[in-house]
Amino acid sequence: ACRHGKNEVAEWLLNKGADVNLKLLYDSQSTPLHGAVYNEHISTVELLLAHGANVSLKNFHGSTPIDDAKSDEMTKLLRR
């Protein structure tokens, strides 16, 4: 949901107890925050951060969501 910017679905899952920092078990081991950042979904990133997403978690490639940020706006949001 997060990598596609589906905020309503993401919020519903989080409110039902989904782990905001859950890593994918296959391939990249990315978190929802990695996916939202990579695809430039600012409002989804804001939602995840409000629910306690960890900006320091690394994926399989050793990248944090901050490393994956493509825009200054996204980097500033993650460094707040």
Secondary structure, DSSP 8 states (H G I E B T S, - for coil): -TTTT-HHHHHHHHHTT--TT---SSTT---HHHHHHHTT-HHHHHHHHHTT--TT---TTS--HHHH--SHHHHHHHT-
